[in-house]
Amino acid sequence: MSVFECNLSGVNDDFAPLLWKMISCGGIVIYLQGPVGVGKTSLLRAVLQVAGYMDVVQSPSYGLLNVYDIHPPIVHCDLYRFDRFNAPELLMLECYQDQGIYMIEWASQAEPHCLPDPNLIIDISFLKKSCDKRSYAFLVQEGHYQQKLHQLSQQIQ
């Protein structure tokens, strides 16, 4: 596991460019974990900015997902409102899973085996006694991108 700590302003300048380098190949599933308000959508917003996306980025809490038309496309899913999400067809996996980047918030709200397995889990937490500092813990899963993600995650330390 790799851990990166930074101020919220450091997400845009330091962390997001490294994350984009890790995931810009596409065909990857990322679970974003952490408490409400920790900055999961803010992290996505910073990554999209690095990728050149300049439109508004909002949490898809009420719409389930947003698709950002960049290359590769980013599909942002938020399962927070669900007690036990069990409708994978709503995530448009057949359209984007092979070439896109899935960033899924609150994957723990899904039924077992309902979501694709993640290539990467990013667990975001508040650092003690600080409102503006975060810890980003990377857990690289086994699979096709394991070696690349592991090598690049070492740069974050």
N, C-alpha and C positions, 0 to 999 in steps of 0.2 A: 504494500500500500504506500502511495506517495501522498504527502500532505503539503499544501501550500497555504500560507497565511498572508493576508493583506488587508489594507483598509478598503473600504468600498470604492474609493477612487482608483485604487490599484487594480481593480477588476478590469477596467477598461484598458489601462495602460500596460499592465504586466500579464495578467492571467488569461484574458480573452484571446490575445494573439497566440499564445501557446496552445490553448484548447482548440482554436480553429485549425492550427497546424496539425493537431492530433486527429481531428475528425473530418477534415475537408475532403477526404477520399470518398466519403459517402458509404452507404450500405452498412450503417452502424446504428445501434440502439443504445441510448444512454438513459439511465434512470437518474433523476435529480431528486435527492432526498434531503429532508430538513424540515424544521418547524415552520409554521405559518409566519410569513414576513421576513424570513432569513435571506431572501434574495435569489430564489430559483429563477424567476422570470427576469430579474435584473441581469443575471448571468447570461441568459439567452439573448437578451437585448444587446449586451456588450459583444457577444459572439457575432450576432447579425451585423452589428456596426462594423466590426473588423472585416466581415465578408462583403461589405459594400452595400448592405441593405439600409436605406435611409427613411423608410416609411415608419408609421407608428407600430409599436410592438406592445400588445396587451396580453394579459393572462387569458387563456381560453376557458376559465372556470365555468362559465355558463354555456359556452358553445362547444365544449369537449376538445376541439382542436383547431389550430390555425396552421395553414400551410404557407410558408414563405417561399416565393418563387425566385430562388437564387440557384446557383449551381455549386454543389448539389442542393436540391430542395431540402428545407428543414421543416419537419412536421412537429409541432409543439402540442402535446397532449396534457391535459390536466384532469385527473380523476378524483379530485378532492371531494366533489359533491356526491360521489357514489359510495354506497355502503359496500356493495360487492359487484363491481363492474364485470359484466359477462357478455359483452357484445363486441368482440374484436373486429367484426365487419365494419363497425363505425369508424375504425381507425385508418381505413383505406390502406391496409397493409399491402394488398395486391398491387397498388399503384406506386408505392414509394419505398417499400422495404429493401429492395435490392440496390437502388441507387441513392436513396435519400438518407437523411439523418433524422432519426426519431429521438426527440427529447421528451421524456415522459415524467411528469410530476405525479406524485402520490401513487406510484405503481402498487404500493401495498394495499390499495383499495380494490384491486382486481382479484377475481377468482383465480385460484392456482391454474397455471398453464393457459391462461387467457391471453397473456401478452407474450410477445417474442422475448426470448432471453436477452439480457443486456450484454453488450460488449464491454461497457464501462458503467460503473456506478460512481456518482459524485455525491458525497454526503457533505452538505454545507451546515456549519454550525456557528453560533455566536461565540466569540472568544469571551471569556469571563471578564466582567466589569468593563465591557466596552460595547457601545451601540454601533460603532462604525467599523469594527474589525470582524473578519470572518475567517474560518478555517475551511478549506476545501480538501476533503480526503478522497483520493482516487483509489478505486478498487477495480483492477483490470481483470476481466473474466477470461476463461479459456475460450479459444476459438480462433477464427480466421485472422483477426486483427490483433491478436494477443501480443505478438512480438513488437509490432510497430507501436501500439499503445503503451506497452511497457517501456520501450526505449524513450519515447517522448515524455512519458510521465516522470522519468528520472530527471529530465531537464527542469521540471517544476520544483523539485526539492531545493 
